[in-house]
Amino acid sequence: MENEEVQAAPVKKENNLRLRLLTGVVYCVVLLAFFLMKMFVWVPYVTDDGRTIPLGVGDLCFDVLLFLFAGVGTWEMLRAFGEKLHGSQKIIVMVFSVLVLVAYSVSDFYFADVLGISLPDPVAGGTGFLGARGRNYSLHITFVVFIAGIALLFALLVFAHGKVDLESTGYSLLSYIYPSFFLLVLEVCNHLEKYSELAVLFVFVICPFADSLAYVFGRLFGKKFPAKMAPSVSPKKTLVGGLGGLIGGAIGAVVIFFACYGFTLLDGSGLIAPLGWELPINALNIIFFLSLGILTSAFSQFGDLVESAVKRKLGIKDMGKILPGHGGILDRIDSSLFASLVVCLTMVARIMIVG
């Protein structure tokens, strides 16, 4: 009987590995499909002055994926808290977690793409912020919707005083912010006036490269260099694995650089909607990509640790079961959420400084 159990263990482990690999492939195919829609889906649009321009509705297509992430991820958070939250709190959090992303998506598309409101180009001799035509109120609208959700959660302390308390309100606010507010930053990356394709690639390519190299370095060198990264949060993660993750980020950045260089060639041939930017091969650009790749990897590994800390506090192994072998959506995108912060900040800085 013992021999049968010993033989069954490796078989079960192998089956789990195959299932994890298959799920990972499907997940990557879905990401690639939405990214290709972002790149190639556009419609001709006639402006007020009679010009015909390509209207990038592909950004809205990619937003749909982020809406799904927000809806499923928020549901996983609410499910993890379980009976600690009242039903009315769960409804408000679910609705406004997705509504915040929808508000930014629709409003920014209207102001930036339909109305053509954009920031001045510092390289082309723009006259500072006064050079912008009109104003883009998408962030104002999004902020109001976000605060409306918080206001409703606080209102329950009055209208459902006997059913909710400050503790459940705190859990509700946490579920409201994580993951949706981080996904909102990723949505800003998707709607950047320039380099949005580059920003999305950094978030979704660097993270798996970092995870893979961290795993390889941990398996190869973990016993020789057993120092832990955060033993109380994730005992299996080692510092040498973290180093491997940084190297993986640098390798991923090189892959992204040459992929985006190819995009600029496609842009010049008119095969895709105009990107509005060029990426020449020079030392400065390569250094920029390598630096951002390493920094993105560091933030992605920190995001993974945050997710591990949340699960330990809740006493659960996975946030969900929607992705066989991986767990839930939050288990899959946890590193991407924090990576989007540094990517968005860096890209915005590049647009403001370089154009």
N, C-alpha and C positions, 0 to 999 in steps of 0.2 A: 504493500500500500504506500509506503514511504517513497519507494522508487518511482511509482507512478506519479506522485505529487512532485518529486524532484524533476521528472521529465516534463511534466505539464507546465512548470514555471517558465522554462526558457521558451516553450512554444507560445505561451500567453504573452510573454514579453515581446517576442518577435511579431505576433499579431498586432499588438498595441503600436509597435514601431511602424508597421505597414499602414495601419489606420491613421496614425499621426501624419505620416508622409503623404498619404492620399488626400487627407483633409487640407494639408498645407498646400498641395498642388492646386486643389480646387479654389482655395482662398486666393492664391496668387493669380489664377486665371480670371477670377472675378475682378480683382484689383486692376489687372491689365485691361480687361474689357472696358471698365469705367474710365480708365486713363486714356484709352484710345478714343473713346467718345469725347472726352474733354479736348483732345488734340484735333480731331477731324470733323466733329459735328458742328456745323455753322450754317447760317442762312444769310442770304443777301438782304441788306437793309438800306433803304433810301433815307438819308438825313434831310433835315430842314433846308439845307442849302443845295440839295439836289445830288449830293455825292452818294454813290453806292458803296457801302462798306460791308465786310463780313461780320455778322453778329455772332459772337461766340456763345451759342447756347450750350456748347459742350461743358462749360463751367457748371451750368444748372444740372446737367446729367451727372456730373461727379458729386454735386451737392446731394443728390438722391442717396448715394452711398453713405454719405455722412449722416443724413437723416436716419437711415436704417441703423447705423452704428449708435446714434444717440438714443433711438427708441429701444433697441434691444439692450444696450448697455445700462440705461436707466432702469429698465425692468429688472435686470440682474441685480442692480444695487438694491432696489426695493424688495426684491425677493430675498436677498441676503439678510436684510433687517427684519423681515417677516412681521410678526405680530407687534413689533415695537412701534409700528406706524399705523395710524388710523386710515381707513379706506379713503376718506376725503383727501387726506394728505397725499396719498399715492396717486390719486387722480390728477390733482393739481400739478404734482411733480412730473408725471408722465406727459401731460398735455403741454406744459410750458417748456419742458426740456427740449422738445422737438420744435415747438413754436418759435423759440428764440432763434434757432438755426434757420427756420423758414423765413422769418422776418428779415434777417440779414441777407439771405440769398436773394429774395425777391427785390428788396429795396435797393441793394447794391447793383443788381443787374439793371434795374430801371434807371438809376441815376448815372452809373458809369457807362453802361453799354447803350441803352436806348437814348438817353439825353446827351451822352458823350462828355460828361463832366469828368475832368482829369486834372491831375497835378501838373505843374509846369516842369519842363525838362531843364535841369540846371546846366547840362552840357550845351543845349541848343540856345542858350541865352535867355532862359526864363527870368522873369522879374520877381522871383521869390513867390511866396504864397499868394500875393495879390495877382499873380499871373494866371491863376486857375479860373476857369470859366464856371461861375456858379459855385454851388457847394453840394457835396455828397452827404446827405443826411442819413445814410444807412445805419451808421453806428449809433446815431441819436435814437432812431426808431428801435433798434435792437436793444439798446440800454433801457428804454422805457418798458418794452415788453418783458425784459428780464426782471426789472424792479416790480412790475405788476404781479409776476409770479410770487416774488417774495412777500409782497403786500397781502396777497391772498392767503399765504401760509400763516402770516401773523394774524390775519383776520379770523382764522379758525380758533385762535386763542380766546376770541370773544364769542363767536357764534357757535362754537362747539367746545365750550369751556370745560365741560365735564368729560369730554372724550379725548382731548389732546392735552399735552403738557409741554413744558420747555424741552424736555429730553427728546420727545418725538419730533418736536419742531427742529431741533438741532440735527437729528438724523435726516429729516426731510431736506433741510438746506444742503447737507452734504451730498445727498442723492441728486439734488438739483444741480449742484455745481460740477460734480464728478459723475459722468464724463463730459456732459454737454458743454460746459464753459470752455473746456480744453478743446473740444471738437470745434467750437466756434473760432478758436485761434487757427485751427487747421483750415476752416472755411475761409478765413481771411487770406491764408496762403493761397487757396484755390482761386481767390478773386483779385490777387495782386495785379496791378496795372502792367507790370513787367515781371518776368521770371516766375510766374505762377507754376508753370510746368516744372521748372527746376526745383521749386520749393516742395511741390508734392512728391517728386522723385526722391528728394533728400529724406523726407519723412518715412516713406514706405520702402525705400531700398536700403538705406543705411541701417535701419533697425534689424532686418533679417541678417544682413552681413555681420553686424556686431554680435547678434545672438549666436550665429553659427561659429564664428571664430572664438568667441568666449567659451563655447561648449568644447571645441577642439582643444584649446589651450588648457582648459580645466581638466580634461581627460588625460592629456599627455603630460602635463607638468604639475597637476594638482597635488600629487603625492610628494613630489620633491619640494614644492613650495606651497605648503598647506595653509598659509595665512588667509584668514577669511575676510571677506569684504564687509559683511554685516552679519555676524554669527547669530545674533538674537532675532534677526528678521528672516534671513535666508541662509541657513547653515551650509548649503552646498556651494554657494558662490564664493570663489576665491579671488584674491587680488591678481593672481596670474591670469585667471580667466578674464578679469576686467581688462587687463592689458591686451589680451587677445581681442577683446571687443573693440578697443580703440584702434588696433591694427585693422580689424575688419571694417571699421568705419572709414579708414583711410583708403582701403582697397575699393570699397563701395563708391567713394567719392571719385576715384579715377574712372570707374565704370560710368558713373553719371556724367562726368565731364565729356567723355567721348560720345556718349549717347546724345547729349545736348548739342555738341558740335555738329552731329548729324542732323539734329532738328533745325539748326540754322541753315544748313544746306537745303533741306526740304522747304524751309520758309522762303528762301531765295528763288526756288523753282516754282513757287506758287502751289505746291501740293497740299499745303495746310493753310489754315487761317493765319494771317501775319502775326508773328510773335512780338514784333516790335523791339527786338534786341538781337545783338550779335555776340558771338562767343569765340573770339580769335584764340588760337593756341599761342600762349605766351606764359612766361614764368609767373607773372602776377596772378593770372587767372588760376593756374595750377595750384599755387600756394593758397589762394582763397578757397578752392575746392577741398584741398587736403585739410586745411584748418577747420573748415565747417564740418567736414566729415568726422573728424576726431571729436569735435565739440558736440555734434549731434549724437554720436555714439555714447558719450559720457552722460548726456541727458536721458537717452533712451534706457541706459542701464539703471539710472536713478529711478526712472518711471517704473521699471520692473520691480525695484525694491519697494517702492511705495505701494504697489499692488500687493506684494507679498505681505507687507506690514498690515494692510487693511484686512486681508484674509486671515492673518494670525489673530488680529483683534476680534474678528467675527467667529473664529474657530472653524473655518471651512477650508477645503482643499482647493476647490475651483469656484469661480463666480457663476458658472453655468455649465450646460451640457450641449449647447447648440453646435459646437465644433468638436466632433468625436476625436479624442486623443489630445486635444488642446484645452478643452474646457469651454468657457464662454467667450463671448465677444471681447469682454474686458480683459480676459487672460491673453487675448491675441493682440489687442491694440494698446495695452498699457504703456509700452515703451514709446509708441508713436505719439501718445498724448503729450508727454513731456518733451519729446524731440521737436514737436511742432512749435514750442515756445521759442527755442533758440533759433530755429530756422526762420520763423516769421520775423523776429526782431532783426536778424542779420540781413534778410532780404529787403526789409523796409529801409534799413540803414544804407544798404547799397544803392537803392533807388534814389534816396535823398541826396547821397553824396556824389555818386557817379552818374546816375540816370539810367 
